[in-house]
Each structure stands twice: as C-alpha cells, then as structure tokens.
Amino acid sequence: MFLRIAMMAGVLAAGWSLPADAETPVERGRYLVESIAGCGNCHSLQDANGPIPGKEYAGGPPIQDAAFDAWPANITPDEETGIGSWTDDEIVRAIREGVTRDGRVMGPPMPFWLYRGIADDDAKAMVAYLRTVKPVKNKVPASVYRMPLPPSWGPAVSGVEAPPRSDKVAYGGYLAGPVGHCVECHTPMTDKGGLDMAREGAGTREFPGPWGTSISRNITPAALGDWTDAEIKRAITQGVSRDGTRLMPPMGFGFYARMTDADLDALVAWMRSLKPVD
C-alpha cells in the first residue's frame, strides 16, 4: 500500500512539546516532520511494538504492493548510509521531485505529485531539522519495482510559497495535500490506478496490516456534516470516533496530536469545504 504507519504512533507524542511559535527553520522543520508530515511513519525502524527508540528516521520496514517492494530511505545525517553527505538542495530535490543525488528517478510510495507543492521555506526547514537528528548507521536495501517509472515526475520545482495562514481553507488544503498527503489515503482510486480527485476525500481505500484491513473514512461534509469541530479534531489526534469507538491504523494519530490548534482549525476548515460525496 502507499503508506505504512507505525501501529503505536501514539507513543511518539510522549515527551515532546511544541514551541508556541516555530520561528527558526529548525523549529519549523521539526514541527512539520514530527506532526502533520509524519515522516517517521515510514522512515523509522520498527519492531512488534512500533518504532524502535534511537532508530528514528534510519529507514523503515518495506512497503509492499503488487507493483513494488519499496524500502523507506535512511534520512538521518549518517554520511555512509544516510543523507549526511547530501547537500540541502539535493535533499529538497529528492523530496519534491523524486530524484536522487545521482540523478535516478525515485518511485512510489512517496507521493511526489503532492510533495511538489511543499513551499520552498518549508522544504528547507524540514532539511534543516533532519540535519539535527541522531545519525544512525543503517544500510537500506534498494527498492524493487515491477512497474515502469516515468522519466521524471515533472519539471524542476522552485518558487513555491505556502498559502497565507489567514486563509484557513487554502492553508488547510496545503497541510492536507503537499505537506500531510491526507488526500493520498482519503481519496478513492480510479480504474487506472490514480486518485479520483472528482471524489476527493470520499475515502474507501483499503489498508491491510497487522490490525486487519482498515478502510479510509469519508472526510467530506457528506459524512462529517453533523460532527463538531472538536469531534473531528479528536478523531485526527486521538483516534477516537464520534461515538467513542477506536479508529484503526494506519492513521498516525500520535504525530497529528502534535499539531497546533490553528493548524487543526485550518485542516477542519478544508474538510468542510470539500464537495460532499457519499
């Protein structure tokens, strides 16, 4: 599947506090990486209990699909097995354009079509934070693709700015799309294997895992119209549905619990703006 999220992501929220205003690039990068972007969901080593302490961002377990066996990269500053010898521009290009430092095109499950929209400042901030994490030596196997990869995921990316935070719907869409890739799981697939954006947010994607098979929820007003903002936020950050039942992985609730109230407000505003789809 396109995403594999730690089963015990909730434990990741423990012992971490968010600065009131993430002003420096490292603070901003830490906030994005450790909350809405949830990079550790895929890029952290795990055992049966979830992410292994001290092994964060050292590369995750394989993400397997009929078309590929993808190994999330080691994104720690280790110079031999991670990204320590990469330049900032090379890392930003890998994130947004899916191109390695030696010019090879990277494949899924990284949603490059969404990451292309990450603002320049935010992309640089994420790299600044990754430079500060503990270097971990862990050589990750090469991914195997049983599908043709495109010659590129599009032209070079630059000059991207985030929408103003004062525009809650637009900024919420930025968080849900380029940064948090919520639409990647919560939008149905077409017969050709792409996302059916005419039904954006309608859910129905299946995610098998140790928990069984979970089905992504409909997050359009057709399903959430009667929910209060507080109920939606609780579902996102705590994994508790409106009726009190526990929601299943792969949602990274522990990561989303670190989001600021303002960003959660924007995310909810974006959901309420979606076309109602049954």
C-alpha positions as CSV (number, residue, x, y, z in Angstrom):
1,M,0.0,0.0,0.0
2,F,1.0,3.6,-0.5
3,L,1.5,4.3,3.2
4,R,2.6,2.2,6.2
5,I,2.1,3.9,9.5
6,A,3.5,2.8,12.9
7,M,0.9,0.8,14.8
8,M,1.9,2.5,18.1
9,A,2.3,6.1,16.7
10,G,0.5,7.3,19.8
11,V,3.6,6.7,21.9
12,L,5.6,9.1,19.8
13,A,3.7,12.1,21.2
14,A,5.1,11.4,24.7
15,G,7.8,13.7,26.0
16,W,7.7,16.2,23.1
17,S,6.5,19.7,23.4
18,L,5.9,22.1,20.5
19,P,7.2,25.7,20.7
20,A,4.4,28.2,20.8
21,D,5.8,29.8,17.7
22,A,8.0,27.7,15.4
23,E,10.1,30.7,14.3
24,T,13.5,29.3,13.4
25,P,13.9,27.0,10.4
26,V,14.9,24.1,12.6
27,E,11.8,24.6,14.9
28,R,9.6,24.9,11.9
29,G,11.1,21.8,10.3
30,R,10.8,19.8,13.5
31,Y,7.2,20.8,13.8
32,L,6.4,19.7,10.2
33,V,8.4,16.5,10.2
34,E,7.1,15.4,13.7
35,S,3.5,16.4,13.2
36,I,1.5,16.8,10.0
37,A,4.1,15.4,7.6
38,G,4.7,12.4,9.9
39,C,7.9,11.4,8.1
40,G,8.8,8.9,10.8
41,N,5.7,6.8,9.9
42,C,7.6,5.3,7.0
43,H,11.2,6.2,7.7
44,S,11.7,4.7,11.1
45,L,12.9,1.2,12.1
46,Q,10.2,-0.7,13.8
47,D,9.7,-3.9,15.8
48,A,6.5,-5.6,17.0
49,N,5.9,-2.7,19.5
50,G,6.3,0.1,16.9
51,P,9.2,2.5,16.3
52,I,12.5,1.4,17.9
53,P,13.8,4.1,20.2
54,G,17.0,5.6,19.0
55,K,16.4,4.3,15.4
56,E,14.2,7.1,14.3
57,Y,14.5,8.1,10.6
58,A,17.0,5.3,9.9
59,G,14.8,3.7,7.3
60,G,11.6,1.8,7.8
61,P,10.3,-1.7,7.0
62,P,9.5,-2.5,3.4
63,I,6.2,-1.1,1.9
64,Q,4.9,-3.9,-0.3
65,D,2.5,-3.6,-3.2
66,A,1.8,-5.7,-6.3
67,A,3.9,-3.2,-8.2
68,F,6.8,-2.7,-5.8
69,D,8.7,-3.6,-2.7
70,A,9.8,-0.2,-1.5
71,W,12.3,0.4,1.3
72,P,12.0,3.8,3.0
73,A,15.4,5.5,3.0
74,N,17.6,6.3,5.9
75,I,17.2,10.0,6.3
76,T,19.5,10.6,9.3
77,P,22.7,12.6,8.9
78,D,24.8,9.4,8.7
79,E,27.3,10.1,5.9
80,E,27.7,6.5,4.8
81,T,24.1,5.1,4.9
82,G,22.0,8.2,5.3
83,I,21.9,11.7,3.8
84,G,24.8,13.3,5.7
85,S,26.9,13.8,2.6
86,W,24.0,15.2,0.5
87,T,23.6,18.9,0.0
88,D,20.5,20.7,1.1
89,D,19.4,21.2,-2.5
90,E,19.9,17.5,-3.2
91,I,17.6,16.6,-0.3
92,V,15.0,19.1,-1.2
93,R,15.0,17.8,-4.8
94,A,14.6,14.3,-3.6
95,I,11.6,15.2,-1.5
96,R,9.8,17.3,-4.1
97,E,11.0,15.9,-7.4
98,G,11.8,12.3,-6.6
99,V,15.3,12.5,-8.0
100,T,18.4,11.1,-6.1
101,R,21.7,12.9,-5.9
102,D,23.0,10.8,-8.8
103,G,20.0,11.7,-11.0
104,R,18.0,8.5,-10.7
105,V,14.2,8.8,-10.6
106,M,12.7,7.5,-7.3
107,G,9.4,5.5,-7.3
108,P,6.4,5.3,-5.0
109,P,5.1,5.2,-2.4
110,M,6.5,8.8,-2.0
111,P,3.7,11.0,-3.3
112,F,5.8,13.3,-5.4
113,W,2.9,14.8,-7.2
114,L,1.8,16.2,-3.8
115,Y,5.3,17.0,-2.4
116,R,6.0,19.2,-5.4
117,G,3.7,21.7,-3.7
118,I,5.7,22.0,-0.5
119,A,6.7,25.6,-0.1
120,D,10.4,26.4,-0.5
121,D,10.8,27.7,3.0
122,D,9.1,24.6,4.5
123,A,11.1,22.2,2.4
124,K,14.3,23.9,3.5
125,A,13.1,23.9,7.2
126,M,12.5,20.2,7.1
127,V,16.0,19.6,5.8
128,A,17.4,21.9,8.5
129,Y,15.7,19.8,11.2
130,L,16.8,16.4,9.6
131,R,20.4,17.7,9.9
132,T,19.9,17.8,13.7
133,V,18.6,14.3,14.3
134,K,20.8,11.5,15.6
135,P,22.9,9.9,12.8
136,V,22.1,6.1,12.6
137,K,24.2,3.7,10.5
138,N,21.7,1.5,8.7
139,K,22.1,0.4,5.1
140,V,18.7,0.2,3.5
141,P,18.2,-2.3,0.6
142,A,17.4,-1.0,-2.8
143,S,13.7,-0.8,-3.7
144,V,12.4,-3.2,-6.4
145,Y,9.8,-2.0,-8.9
146,R,7.7,-4.3,-11.1
147,M,6.4,-1.3,-13.0
148,P,7.9,1.3,-15.3
149,L,8.9,4.5,-13.7
150,P,8.5,7.8,-15.5
151,P,11.5,9.7,-16.9
152,S,10.6,12.3,-14.3
153,W,7.8,13.4,-12.1
154,G,7.7,16.8,-13.7
155,P,9.9,19.9,-14.3
156,A,12.2,21.3,-11.7
157,V,10.4,22.8,-8.7
158,S,11.2,26.3,-7.3
159,G,9.4,29.4,-6.2
160,V,6.7,27.7,-4.2
161,E,5.0,29.7,-1.5
162,A,2.5,28.4,1.1
163,P,-0.9,30.0,1.2
164,P,-1.4,32.6,3.9
165,R,-2.4,31.1,7.2
166,S,-5.2,33.7,7.4
167,D,-6.9,31.8,4.6
168,K,-7.9,28.8,6.6
169,V,-9.3,26.8,3.8
170,A,-6.4,27.3,1.5
171,Y,-3.8,26.7,4.2
172,G,-5.7,23.6,5.4
173,G,-5.6,22.3,1.8
174,Y,-1.9,22.9,1.8
175,L,-1.5,20.9,5.0
176,A,-3.8,18.1,3.8
177,G,-2.2,18.0,0.3
178,P,1.5,18.8,-0.1
179,V,2.6,18.5,3.5
180,G,0.4,15.9,5.1
181,H,-0.8,14.0,2.0
182,C,-4.2,13.3,3.7
183,V,-5.7,13.1,0.2
184,E,-3.4,10.2,-0.6
185,C,-5.3,7.8,1.7
186,H,-8.7,9.5,1.8
187,T,-9.4,9.7,-1.9
188,P,-10.7,6.7,-3.9
189,M,-8.6,5.2,-6.7
190,T,-9.6,5.2,-10.4
191,D,-9.6,2.0,-12.5
192,K,-6.2,3.2,-14.0
193,G,-4.6,3.4,-10.6
194,G,-4.6,7.1,-10.0
195,L,-6.6,9.1,-7.4
196,D,-10.1,10.0,-8.4
197,M,-9.9,13.7,-7.5
198,A,-13.5,14.2,-8.5
199,R,-14.3,12.3,-5.3
200,E,-11.6,13.9,-3.2
201,G,-11.9,13.0,0.4
202,A,-14.6,10.2,-0.1
203,G,-12.4,7.5,1.5
204,T,-12.9,3.8,0.7
205,R,-9.2,3.0,0.3
206,E,-8.3,-0.3,2.0
207,F,-5.2,-0.7,4.1
208,P,-4.3,-4.2,5.3
209,G,-1.9,-4.6,8.1
210,P,-1.4,-6.4,11.5
211,W,-4.6,-4.7,12.6
212,G,-6.6,-6.4,9.9
213,T,-7.9,-4.3,7.0
214,S,-8.9,-0.7,7.7
215,I,-10.9,1.4,5.2
216,S,-10.2,5.1,5.0
217,R,-13.0,7.3,6.1
218,N,-15.1,9.7,4.1
219,I,-13.9,13.1,5.3
220,T,-16.2,15.2,3.1
221,P,-19.3,17.1,4.6
222,A,-21.4,14.2,3.4
223,A,-20.0,12.1,6.3
224,L,-18.8,14.8,8.7
225,G,-21.6,17.4,8.4
226,D,-23.0,16.6,11.8
227,W,-19.7,16.3,13.5
228,T,-18.5,19.2,15.7
229,D,-15.0,20.6,15.1
230,A,-13.9,19.2,18.4
231,E,-15.1,15.7,17.4
232,I,-13.2,15.9,14.1
233,K,-10.0,17.1,15.9
234,R,-10.3,14.3,18.5
235,A,-10.6,11.7,15.6
236,I,-7.4,13.1,14.0
237,T,-5.3,13.5,17.1
238,Q,-6.6,10.7,19.4
239,G,-8.1,8.1,17.0
240,V,-11.5,8.3,18.7
241,S,-14.6,8.4,16.5
242,R,-17.7,10.5,17.3
243,D,-19.4,7.5,19.0
244,G,-16.3,6.8,21.1
245,T,-15.0,3.8,19.2
246,R,-11.3,3.5,18.5
247,L,-10.2,4.2,14.9
248,M,-7.7,1.8,13.3
249,P,-4.2,2.4,11.9
250,P,-2.7,3.4,9.6
251,M,-3.6,6.9,10.7
252,G,-0.6,8.4,12.6
253,F,-2.6,9.8,15.5
254,G,0.5,10.3,17.7
255,F,2.0,12.6,15.0
256,Y,-1.1,14.6,14.5
257,A,-1.5,15.1,18.2
258,R,1.4,17.5,17.9
259,M,-0.3,19.8,15.6
260,T,-1.2,23.3,16.8
261,D,-4.8,24.3,17.3
262,A,-4.5,26.8,14.5
263,D,-3.4,24.1,12.0
264,L,-6.1,21.7,13.2
265,D,-8.6,24.5,12.7
266,A,-7.3,25.0,9.1
267,L,-7.5,21.3,8.4
268,V,-11.1,21.1,9.6
269,A,-12.0,24.2,7.5
270,W,-10.6,22.5,4.5
271,M,-12.6,19.3,5.1
272,R,-15.8,21.3,5.5
273,S,-15.0,23.0,2.1
274,L,-14.8,19.7,0.2
275,K,-17.6,18.7,-2.2
276,P,-20.0,16.4,-0.3
277,V,-19.5,12.9,-1.7
278,D,-21.5,9.9,-0.5
